[in-house]
Amino acid sequence: MSVVAFKGFLERGVAVNFFSGYLAHAVVHRLLPGLPERGPKPFTVQPLFFNGRPALGRTAVEAGSQVELRAAFFDEELGERFAEALKNGFEIFGAYVLPVELEYKRLQPAALQAPAFRAEFISPARFETPPYVKRPAPVFDLTPRPLNLFRSAVKTAVRLGLADVKRALRFLRWAYASVGIVDFGCRRMRSCTTAVQLTGGRRLRGFAGWAVYRAFETSMVEDMWRMLSIAEAFGVGSGRPLGFGAVRIAPLQ
């Protein structure tokens, strides 16, 4: 497991007409040829940041703007290759992004003791509900309830080999019974959800606010923080390889 974070400056202005997670996804595929086009991806990305703000929709970006790209890899070797390829920068819409700062780090899941945390959803998050009955299309829950957050993180942890199924199920039972939302808010005045423009004219809606969570029973709080480290690195919910479900976690007392 590894995370690559890049900062650079755009040599000329560009206009972004759709959700910029697609651009970050395309950069990874361009610099790492041979990655699978279909099926589970071995990486996730966050949307591109321009001058410190995520580009979730149509954005005019001026020459000289700071560009940030962040990607997490299930395989350390892939992360190393990507970091090496990023040393010379990359292009978006034919404009070169000149490298300024590049960080590569192996993910070490934290084991904190704080009983509460704040989660800021950087890009829209939505969570597919379990298919208990036959249905023609997936059904999504847009709420940031604890079980949605932790179920997504646990699936990633199991895939990474950081948790076995038995302990993962035990943790989810604990999270369901012990962790609650004590506050939440929205970036927009009218709604905590936002819709972003996809390629082909499609739109996707997801939660894009913030929420404060507290564990009212702390016997598995260290496991909670290990899962939150994974959630922050790899995102939560559906569409993470395209930049959806990016989340920032901060401990609270």
NUNUKE-842075 format. One record per residue (C-alpha): residue in one letter; x negated, y, z; residue number from 1. Coordinates in Angstrom, 2 decimals, decimal comma. Each point is the difference from the previous one (the first is absolute). Layout:
% NUNUKE-842075
+--------+---------+---------+---------+-------+
| tidren |    east |   north |      up | mimar |
+--------+---------+---------+---------+-------+
|      A |       X |       Y |       Z |   NUM |
...
+--------+---------+---------+---------+-------+
This chain:
% NUNUKE-842075
+--------+---------+---------+---------+-------+
| tidren |    east |   north |      up | mimar |
+--------+---------+---------+---------+-------+
|      M |    0,00 |    0,00 |    0,00 |     1 |
|      S |   -1,33 |    3,38 |   -0,95 |     2 |
|      V |    1,12 |    3,57 |   -0,59 |     3 |
|      V |   -1,46 |    2,42 |   -2,56 |     4 |
|      A |    0,62 |    3,75 |    0,35 |     5 |
|      F |   -1,11 |    2,43 |   -2,72 |     6 |
|      K |    0,00 |    3,80 |   -0,16 |     7 |
|      G |   -0,86 |    2,08 |   -3,04 |     8 |
|      F |    0,86 |    3,10 |   -2,01 |     9 |
|      L |    1,99 |    0,17 |   -3,20 |    10 |
|      E |   -1,96 |    1,53 |   -2,89 |    11 |
|      R |    3,11 |    1,35 |   -1,75 |    12 |
|      G |    3,69 |    0,39 |    0,74 |    13 |
|      V |    2,55 |   -2,75 |   -0,62 |    14 |
|      A |    3,77 |   -0,42 |    0,32 |    15 |
|      V |    1,23 |   -3,10 |    1,84 |    16 |
|      N |    3,53 |   -0,89 |   -1,07 |    17 |
|      F |    0,68 |   -3,03 |    2,21 |    18 |
|      F |   -0,91 |   -1,64 |    3,29 |    19 |
|      S |   -3,81 |    0,11 |    0,26 |    20 |
|      G |   -0,30 |   -3,45 |    1,55 |    21 |
|      Y |    0,21 |   -1,26 |   -3,59 |    22 |
|      L |   -3,13 |    2,00 |   -0,82 |    23 |
|      A |   -1,91 |   -1,43 |    2,98 |    24 |
|      H |    1,12 |   -3,51 |   -0,97 |    25 |
|      A |   -1,18 |    0,59 |   -3,57 |    26 |
|      V |   -3,42 |    1,22 |    1,19 |    27 |
|      V |   -0,52 |   -3,23 |    1,96 |    28 |
|      H |    0,92 |   -2,12 |   -3,02 |    29 |
|      R |   -2,18 |    2,07 |   -2,31 |    30 |
|      L |   -3,08 |   -0,25 |    2,21 |    31 |
|      L |    0,56 |   -3,66 |    0,91 |    32 |
|      P |    0,88 |   -1,71 |   -3,30 |    33 |
|      G |    1,45 |   -3,49 |    0,29 |    34 |
|      L |    2,37 |    0,62 |    2,91 |    35 |
|      P |    3,37 |   -1,78 |   -0,38 |    36 |
|      E |    2,67 |    2,06 |   -1,71 |    37 |
|      R |    2,85 |   -2,00 |    1,56 |    38 |
|      G |    0,63 |   -1,66 |    3,33 |    39 |
|      P |   -1,48 |    0,94 |    3,39 |    40 |
|      K |   -2,75 |    2,60 |   -0,22 |    41 |
|      P |   -3,28 |   -0,28 |    1,95 |    42 |
|      F |    0,12 |    3,70 |    0,90 |    43 |
|      T |    2,25 |    2,88 |    1,00 |    44 |
|      V |   -0,34 |    3,73 |   -0,63 |    45 |
|      Q |    1,29 |    3,26 |    1,36 |    46 |
|      P |    1,32 |    2,74 |   -2,31 |    47 |
|      L |   -2,65 |    2,46 |   -1,14 |    48 |
|      F |   -0,48 |    3,03 |    2,22 |    49 |
|      F |   -0,57 |    3,40 |   -1,62 |    50 |
|      N |   -1,35 |    2,69 |    2,33 |    51 |
|      G |    1,01 |   -2,07 |    3,02 |    52 |
|      R |    3,58 |   -0,76 |   -1,06 |    53 |
|      P |    1,37 |   -3,24 |   -1,49 |    54 |
|      A |    1,34 |    0,38 |   -3,55 |    55 |
|      L |    3,41 |   -1,68 |    0,21 |    56 |
|      G |    1,53 |    1,62 |   -3,07 |    57 |
|      R |   -0,62 |    2,55 |   -2,70 |    58 |
|      T |   -3,13 |    1,91 |    0,94 |    59 |
|      A |   -2,10 |    2,60 |   -1,79 |    60 |
|      V |   -3,62 |   -0,43 |    1,06 |    61 |
|      E |   -2,47 |    2,80 |   -0,70 |    62 |
|      A |   -3,64 |   -0,41 |   -1,00 |    63 |
|      G |   -2,24 |   -0,27 |    3,06 |    64 |
|      S |    2,69 |   -1,62 |    2,14 |    65 |
|      Q |   -1,12 |   -2,61 |    2,50 |    66 |
|      V |    1,11 |   -3,55 |   -0,87 |    67 |
|      E |    0,17 |   -2,86 |    2,51 |    68 |
|      L |    0,43 |   -3,66 |   -0,87 |    69 |
|      R |    0,33 |   -2,79 |    2,56 |    70 |
|      A |    0,23 |   -3,74 |   -0,67 |    71 |
|      A |   -0,07 |   -3,06 |    2,27 |    72 |
|      F |   -1,16 |   -3,43 |   -1,16 |    73 |
|      F |    0,80 |   -3,45 |    1,35 |    74 |
|      D |   -3,42 |   -1,14 |   -1,22 |    75 |
|      E |   -3,14 |    1,83 |    1,17 |    76 |
|      E |   -1,84 |   -0,78 |   -3,24 |    77 |
|      L |    2,69 |    1,77 |   -2,02 |    78 |
|      G |   -0,27 |    3,02 |    2,29 |    79 |
|      E |   -3,77 |    0,10 |   -0,44 |    80 |
|      R |    0,35 |   -0,19 |   -3,79 |    81 |
|      F |    2,58 |    2,78 |    0,00 |    82 |
|      A |   -2,13 |    2,25 |    2,19 |    83 |
|      E |   -2,96 |   -0,56 |   -2,33 |    84 |
|      A |    2,11 |    0,83 |   -3,05 |    85 |
|      L |    1,31 |    3,19 |    1,65 |    86 |
|      K |   -3,47 |    1,47 |    0,50 |    87 |
|      N |    0,25 |    1,75 |   -3,36 |    88 |
|      G |    3,58 |    1,20 |    0,52 |    89 |
|      F |    3,00 |   -0,79 |   -2,20 |    90 |
|      E |    2,43 |    1,59 |   -2,46 |    91 |
|      I |    3,69 |    0,86 |    0,21 |    92 |
|      F |    1,75 |    1,19 |   -3,16 |    93 |
|      G |   -3,40 |    0,45 |   -1,63 |    94 |
|      A |   -1,24 |    2,36 |    2,74 |    95 |
|      Y |   -3,07 |   -1,10 |    1,93 |    96 |
|      V |   -0,01 |   -0,10 |    3,81 |    97 |
|      L |   -3,51 |    0,86 |    1,19 |    98 |
|      P |   -1,04 |   -2,04 |    3,07 |    99 |
|      V |   -0,76 |    1,81 |    3,26 |   100 |
|      E |    0,52 |   -2,57 |    2,76 |   101 |
|      L |    0,36 |   -3,78 |   -0,04 |   102 |
|      E |    0,64 |   -2,24 |    3,01 |   103 |
|      Y |    0,07 |   -3,78 |    0,11 |   104 |
|      K |    0,87 |   -1,79 |    3,22 |   105 |
|      R |    0,94 |   -3,48 |    1,12 |   106 |
|      L |    3,30 |   -0,09 |    1,80 |   107 |
|      Q |   -0,24 |   -0,77 |    3,70 |   108 |
|      P |    3,52 |   -0,25 |    1,48 |   109 |
|      A |    0,21 |    2,11 |    3,15 |   110 |
|      A |    1,15 |   -1,34 |    3,37 |   111 |
|      L |    1,14 |    3,13 |    1,84 |   112 |
|      Q |    2,04 |    0,18 |    3,21 |   113 |
|      A |    2,24 |    2,99 |   -0,81 |   114 |
|      P |    3,66 |   -1,00 |    0,38 |   115 |
|      A |    1,30 |    2,50 |   -2,55 |   116 |
|      F |   -0,87 |    1,29 |   -3,46 |   117 |
|      R |    1,13 |    2,37 |   -2,71 |   118 |
|      A |    0,31 |   -1,23 |   -3,57 |   119 |
|      E |    0,04 |    2,52 |   -2,84 |   120 |
|      F |    1,23 |   -1,46 |   -3,28 |   121 |
|      I |   -2,20 |    1,68 |   -2,60 |   122 |
|      S |    1,83 |   -1,50 |   -2,97 |   123 |
|      P |    3,53 |   -1,44 |   -0,27 |   124 |
|      A |    0,40 |   -3,34 |    1,79 |   125 |
|      R |    2,70 |   -2,59 |   -0,53 |   126 |
|      F |    0,25 |   -3,50 |    1,40 |   127 |
|      E |    1,52 |   -2,97 |   -1,80 |   128 |
|      T |    2,51 |   -1,83 |    2,18 |   129 |
|      P |   -0,37 |   -3,79 |    0,37 |   130 |
|      P |    1,92 |   -1,88 |   -2,72 |   131 |
|      Y |    2,25 |   -1,97 |    2,34 |   132 |
|      V |    2,59 |   -0,31 |   -2,79 |   133 |
|      K |   -0,29 |   -0,24 |   -3,77 |   134 |
|      R |    0,01 |    3,45 |   -1,58 |   135 |
|      P |   -0,55 |    1,36 |   -3,52 |   136 |
|      A |   -2,58 |    2,60 |    1,07 |   137 |
|      P |   -2,08 |    0,90 |    3,07 |   138 |
|      V |    1,66 |    2,02 |    2,75 |   139 |
|      F |   -2,03 |    2,64 |    1,84 |   140 |
|      D |    0,21 |    1,56 |    3,45 |   141 |
|      L |   -1,31 |    3,60 |    0,08 |   142 |
|      T |   -0,13 |    0,34 |    3,78 |   143 |
|      P |   -3,35 |   -0,05 |    1,90 |   144 |
|      R |    1,29 |   -2,29 |    2,75 |   145 |
|      P |   -2,73 |   -1,84 |    1,91 |   146 |
|      L |    0,78 |   -3,42 |   -1,43 |   147 |
|      N |   -0,38 |    1,33 |   -3,57 |   148 |
|      L |   -3,36 |    1,56 |    0,83 |   149 |
|      F |   -1,41 |   -3,00 |    1,83 |   150 |
|      R |    1,39 |   -2,69 |   -2,29 |   151 |
|      S |   -1,84 |    1,62 |   -2,91 |   152 |
|      A |   -3,25 |    0,27 |    1,99 |   153 |
|      V |    0,28 |   -3,62 |    1,19 |   154 |
|      K |    0,41 |   -1,30 |   -3,56 |   155 |
|      T |   -3,21 |    1,81 |   -0,95 |   156 |
|      A |   -1,80 |   -1,32 |    3,10 |   157 |
|      V |    0,98 |   -3,58 |   -0,82 |   158 |
|      R |   -1,16 |    0,45 |   -3,60 |   159 |
|      L |   -3,35 |    1,31 |    1,27 |   160 |
|      G |   -0,37 |   -2,92 |    2,40 |   161 |
|      L |    0,08 |    2,29 |    3,05 |   162 |
|      A |    3,03 |   -1,69 |    1,56 |   163 |
|      D |    1,48 |   -3,48 |   -0,14 |   164 |
|      V |    3,70 |   -0,44 |   -0,63 |   165 |
|      K |    0,80 |   -1,14 |    3,55 |   166 |
|      R |   -1,59 |    3,05 |    1,66 |   167 |
|      A |    1,47 |    2,29 |   -2,66 |   168 |
|      L |    3,54 |   -1,22 |    0,78 |   169 |
|      R |   -0,65 |    0,43 |    3,72 |   170 |
|      F |   -1,17 |    3,56 |   -0,60 |   171 |
|      L |    3,06 |    0,85 |   -2,11 |   172 |
|      R |    2,32 |   -1,29 |    2,73 |   173 |
|      W |   -1,86 |    2,21 |    2,48 |   174 |
|      A |    0,16 |    3,03 |   -2,30 |   175 |
|      Y |    3,74 |   -0,49 |   -0,59 |   176 |
|      A |    0,66 |   -0,14 |    3,75 |   177 |
|      S |   -2,54 |    2,55 |    1,25 |   178 |
|      V |   -0,67 |    2,80 |   -2,52 |   179 |
|      G |    2,48 |    2,76 |   -0,72 |   180 |
|      I |    0,16 |    3,33 |   -1,85 |   181 |
|      V |    0,19 |    2,89 |    2,46 |   182 |
|      D |   -0,09 |    2,84 |   -2,53 |   183 |
|      F |   -0,11 |    0,58 |   -3,74 |   184 |
|      G |    0,10 |    2,86 |   -2,45 |   185 |
|      C |    0,05 |    0,98 |   -3,64 |   186 |
|      R |   -2,22 |    2,08 |   -2,23 |   187 |
|      R |    3,07 |    1,24 |   -1,83 |   188 |
|      M |    2,88 |    1,77 |    1,72 |   189 |
|      R |    2,84 |   -2,12 |   -1,39 |   190 |
|      S |   -1,40 |   -3,48 |   -0,21 |   191 |
|      C |   -2,75 |   -2,27 |    1,31 |   192 |
|      T |   -0,17 |   -1,78 |   -3,35 |   193 |
|      T |   -1,46 |    1,22 |   -3,26 |   194 |
|      A |    0,20 |   -1,22 |   -3,58 |   195 |
|      V |   -3,09 |   -0,04 |   -2,21 |   196 |
|      Q |   -0,27 |   -0,14 |   -3,78 |   197 |
|      L |   -1,43 |   -3,22 |   -1,41 |   198 |
|      T |   -1,21 |   -0,77 |   -3,49 |   199 |
|      G |    2,72 |   -0,69 |   -2,56 |   200 |
|      G |    2,40 |    2,49 |    1,59 |   201 |
|      R |    0,79 |   -2,20 |    3,01 |   202 |
|      R |    0,29 |    1,36 |    3,55 |   203 |
|      L |   -0,70 |   -1,62 |    3,37 |   204 |
|      R |    1,28 |    1,17 |    3,37 |   205 |
|      G |   -1,61 |   -0,71 |    3,37 |   206 |
|      F |   -0,52 |    1,32 |    3,51 |   207 |
|      A |   -2,48 |    2,89 |    0,10 |   208 |
|      G |    0,21 |    1,46 |    3,48 |   209 |
|      W |   -1,60 |   -0,88 |    3,31 |   210 |
|      A |    0,93 |   -2,06 |    3,05 |   211 |
|      V |   -1,25 |   -0,44 |    3,56 |   212 |
|      Y |    0,01 |   -3,53 |    1,40 |   213 |
|      R |   -0,50 |   -1,29 |    3,57 |   214 |
|      A |   -0,63 |   -3,45 |    1,38 |   215 |
|      F |    2,09 |   -0,32 |    3,17 |   216 |
|      E |   -1,68 |   -3,29 |    0,89 |   217 |
|      T |   -3,75 |   -0,15 |   -0,63 |   218 |
|      S |   -1,06 |   -3,65 |    0,16 |   219 |
|      M |   -0,87 |    0,00 |   -3,73 |   220 |
|      V |   -0,96 |    3,64 |   -0,48 |   221 |
|      E |   -3,53 |   -0,92 |   -1,18 |   222 |
|      D |    1,53 |   -2,21 |   -2,70 |   223 |
|      M |    2,26 |    2,93 |   -0,88 |   224 |
|      W |   -3,03 |    2,19 |   -0,67 |   225 |
|      R |   -1,69 |   -2,66 |   -2,11 |   226 |
|      M |    3,12 |   -0,09 |   -2,17 |   227 |
|      L |    0,14 |    3,79 |   -0,15 |   228 |
|      S |   -3,63 |    0,12 |   -1,19 |   229 |
|      I |    0,99 |   -2,30 |   -2,85 |   230 |
|      A |    3,12 |    2,08 |   -0,74 |   231 |
|      E |   -2,04 |    3,21 |   -0,20 |   232 |
|      A |   -2,61 |   -1,57 |   -2,27 |   233 |
|      F |    2,31 |   -1,90 |   -2,38 |   234 |
|      G |    3,32 |    1,82 |    0,32 |   235 |
|      V |    3,42 |   -1,44 |    0,76 |   236 |
|      G |    3,06 |   -1,14 |   -1,92 |   237 |
|      S |    0,36 |   -0,65 |   -3,72 |   238 |
|      G |   -2,11 |    1,40 |   -2,85 |   239 |
|      R |   -3,19 |    0,57 |    1,99 |   240 |
|      P |   -2,36 |   -0,71 |   -2,95 |   241 |
|      L |    1,68 |    2,98 |   -1,72 |   242 |
|      G |   -0,39 |    2,32 |    2,98 |   243 |
|      F |    3,34 |   -0,39 |    1,76 |   244 |
|      G |    0,22 |   -0,40 |    3,77 |   245 |
|      A |   -3,22 |    1,82 |    0,85 |   246 |
|      V |    0,04 |    0,76 |    3,71 |   247 |
|      R |   -2,16 |    1,89 |    2,52 |   248 |
|      I |   -0,01 |   -1,24 |    3,62 |   249 |
|      A |   -0,94 |    2,01 |    3,10 |   250 |
|      P |   -0,02 |   -1,36 |    3,61 |   251 |
|      L |    2,08 |    1,69 |    2,69 |   252 |
|      Q |    0,23 |   -0,45 |    3,74 |   253 |
+--------+---------+---------+---------+-------+
